[in-house]
Amino acid sequence: MDQTGWGTDFLQLDPAAAPTRGLPGWLVDVLRAAIGDGRLPTGSRLPATRTFAAELGCSRGVVVEAYRRLADEGLLRAHRGGGTTVLAPPTPSPRAGERAGAYPDGPGWQGPLPQPRPAGGAVIDLSPGVPDLSAFPRGAWLRAERAVLTETHPDDLGYGDPRGHPRLRAALAPWLARTRGLRVTGEDILIVAGVAQAMALLAQALRREGIDRIAVEDPGSRGALDEFDYWGLRPVPVPVDDEGQRVDALAASATRVAFLTPAHQFPTGVVLGAARRRALLAWAATDAELIIEDDYDAEFRYDRAPVPALHRGAPARIAYTGSTSKTLAPAMRLGWLVPPPARYSALVAAKHASDLGSPTVPQLVLARLLESGAYDRHIRLVRTRHRARRDALLDALRAGLPAVTVRGVAAGLHLLVTLPDERMDDAALAERLHADGVLVHPLSRHRRRPGPPGLVLGYAAHPPDRLREAAATIVRAVRPQSR
Ligand SMILES: Cc1ncc(COP(=O)(O)O)c(C=O)c1O
């Protein structure tokens, strides 16, 4: 299609329906939907920004911004000589679980990998832990990678520093200080392939010291529990309540190593209360050998600034870890570990023994994005998108199921629905939902001891319409049981 005859009529745009604020976001959604459903086929040429803005009655900047965001998503290409065309919408490759022979039992973190739906048809996968993957900043990443490859000295392409590239560590230290309150330098940081690798290295180091038990939150991340178990650390469940992990129970467990998600407990969404933080730091100072602080999604707090990380309160006892899995994409496998200084060299040795160090080019790209502020800008953008997605799911659930309690809404990428009738079997409900085309985690999957039933719903990976569709299915499945 070319520009002739292209206009608001074709897209049935109603500028009057546009919000008074957030026009670029509205235009992005409209164009993305048109690309997705084929009204704007691959290769079609979009109108010049000035023409389009005049048709819409908005400023040219709105259209420029919308085109830029869609180019970042990989849906549009701006040509050097001018003109913008539609690219083929990326087709997802088969999920790992749908490839023959891949991870028959699932890798744990995402739970049962989506199997083909029993009755056929597409599944809306609300497994927690996946961000809005369509928002990956492809344009910014490509620009930074081009710059890295242009400026990188050949020597930098040899085996790298197993601690991670010094430039990334130097860029991360002030970022962790500003956003999470850590007091660190690049020398304290070890670059890893995600939180999962940080845990694997820590588990191996602890096993070498003869430690074979670790306290885990209950309910808590099944993925974390399975991973520790794999490495030979027996998980000791410690109850979580509305204030987070019960530190009295932790102290009574006689375990000296604990794994926690204090900023946003997985899966309940609770923030560790102030008194509990103090108690935990007191435990760190007296009885603890090591606390592993998993800060997996702290960047997404919707009502206020996130609570600072615990790390600063006991850096000699806390191993702090985070990653780009929730801010960029889990496929990056890029994260960081700040261990207690006394453990640093043992962990570098474990990292070296595992893979000789993380890949250099992506580290340098991330360093550039941190240095230029593009990483922060991206987080701000996805935070807004995630919040809109949370609101869509939350509103639909609250309207359809007024009797259920929804928790953990202030932060993160998932929410927890606690079911109104304690006798409900959440695993059976999850199976029924799967048959109806919606994949969710039953809360019981993340429990070691019995407790009230619930559903853990990841919302960030789906646009609002799909979430409303999923919510309608959930409402239909829960309602008859809640009578
Ligand atoms: C609580 C929690 N910690 C850690 C991870 C793994 O993170 P990464 O991708 O950084 O290895 C996940 C994955 O979903 C998670 O839910």
The ligand as an SDF file (V2000), in Angstrom:
LIG
                    3D

 16 16  0  0  0  0  0  0  0  0999 V2000
   11.1850  -15.4540   42.1010 C   0  0  0  0  0  0  0  0  0  0  0  0
   12.0580  -15.6690   40.9110 C   0  0  0  0  0  0  0  0  0  0  0  0
   13.3820  -15.6040   41.0450 N   0  0  0  0  0  0  0  0  0  0  0  0
   14.2060  -15.8460   40.0040 C   0  0  0  0  0  0  0  0  0  0  0  0
   13.7290  -16.1470   38.7490 C   0  0  0  0  0  0  0  0  0  0  0  0
   14.6880  -16.4610   37.6420 C   0  0  0  0  0  0  0  0  0  0  0  0
   15.2140  -15.3030   37.1520 O   0  0  0  0  0  0  0  0  0  0  0  0
   16.3310  -15.2320   36.0040 P   0  0  0  0  0  0  0  0  0  0  0  0
   15.6200  -15.2640   34.7010 O   0  0  0  0  0  0  0  0  0  0  0  0
   17.0050  -13.9410   36.2710 O   0  0  0  0  0  0  0  0  0  0  0  0
   17.2370  -16.4150   36.1460 O   0  0  0  0  0  0  0  0  0  0  0  0
   12.3520  -16.2060   38.5480 C   0  0  0  0  0  0  0  0  0  0  0  0
   11.8140  -16.5260   37.2180 C   0  0  0  0  0  0  0  0  0  0  0  0
   10.6570  -16.3450   36.9220 O   0  0  0  0  0  0  0  0  0  0  0  0
   11.4950  -15.9560   39.6430 C   0  0  0  0  0  0  0  0  0  0  0  0
   10.1710  -16.0050   39.5150 O   0  0  0  0  0  0  0  0  0  0  0  0
  1  2  1  0
  2  3  1  0
  2 15  2  0
  3  4  2  0
  4  5  1  0
  5  6  1  0
  5 12  2  0
  6  7  1  0
  7  8  1  0
  8  9  2  0
  8 10  1  0
  8 11  1  0
 12 13  1  0
 12 15  1  0
 13 14  2  0
 15 16  1  0
M  END
$$$$
